[in-house]
């Protein structure tokens, strides 16, 4: 999907930085977006979202019946 930047000052900044760094404009914008996302704690990375979900699950208190909610008889069948 194309991205159009209507502000000429921003376009000039991107072009100037791209020339100075040797990056393409796309690579430059991607790096800037990734750095800002990391700085403010926003990430679309699946691993980060998975870790956040696991951290949330870890905050759920343990229940005494959570491991084995059913009673079992000597033959391994539920009572």
C-alpha positions as CSV (number, residue, x, y, z in Angstrom):
1,X,0.0,0.0,0.0
2,X,1.4,3.4,-1.0
3,X,2.0,6.1,1.5
4,X,1.8,9.7,0.4
5,X,3.3,12.5,2.4
6,X,1.7,15.8,1.6
7,X,3.9,18.0,3.8
8,X,6.9,19.2,1.6
9,X,9.0,19.9,4.7
10,X,8.7,16.3,5.8
11,X,9.4,15.0,2.3
12,X,12.6,17.2,2.3
13,X,13.7,15.9,5.7
14,X,13.2,12.3,4.6
15,X,15.1,12.9,1.3
16,X,18.0,14.6,3.1
17,X,18.3,11.9,5.7
18,X,18.1,9.2,3.1
19,X,21.0,10.8,1.2
20,X,23.0,11.3,4.4
21,X,22.6,7.7,5.6
22,X,22.6,5.9,2.2
23,X,19.3,4.3,3.0
24,X,16.3,4.3,0.7
25,X,13.5,6.5,1.7
26,X,11.4,3.4,2.5
27,X,14.2,1.9,4.7
28,X,14.6,5.3,6.5
29,X,10.9,5.6,7.3
30,X,10.7,2.0,8.4
31,X,13.7,2.5,10.8
32,X,12.2,5.7,12.2
33,X,8.8,4.0,12.7
34,X,10.4,1.0,14.4
35,X,12.5,3.2,16.7
36,X,9.5,5.3,17.7
37,X,7.3,2.2,18.3
38,X,10.1,0.7,20.5
39,X,10.5,4.0,22.3
40,X,6.8,4.2,23.3
41,X,6.4,0.5,23.8
42,X,4.2,-0.3,20.8
43,X,5.1,-3.3,18.7
44,X,3.2,-5.3,16.2
45,X,5.6,-8.2,16.6
46,X,3.8,-11.4,17.3
47,X,6.4,-12.5,19.9
48,X,5.9,-9.3,21.9
49,X,2.1,-9.8,21.9
50,X,2.4,-13.4,22.9
51,X,4.8,-12.5,25.8
52,X,2.3,-9.8,26.9
53,X,-0.5,-12.3,26.9
54,X,1.6,-14.7,29.0
55,X,2.5,-12.0,31.5
56,X,-1.2,-11.2,31.8
57,X,-2.0,-14.9,32.4
58,X,0.7,-15.1,35.0
59,X,-1.0,-12.3,37.0
60,X,-4.1,-14.5,37.5
61,X,-4.0,-16.0,41.0
62,X,-3.6,-19.7,41.4
63,X,-6.6,-21.6,42.6
64,X,-6.3,-24.6,44.8
65,X,-8.5,-26.6,42.4
66,X,-6.9,-25.4,39.2
67,X,-4.5,-28.3,38.8
68,X,-6.9,-31.1,39.6
69,X,-10.5,-29.9,39.8
70,X,-12.0,-33.5,39.9
71,X,-11.6,-36.1,42.5
72,X,-10.1,-39.4,41.3
73,X,-10.6,-42.9,42.5
74,X,-7.9,-45.6,42.8
75,X,-8.5,-46.7,39.2
76,X,-7.8,-43.3,37.8
77,X,-11.5,-42.4,37.0
78,X,-13.3,-39.3,38.1
79,X,-15.5,-39.7,41.2
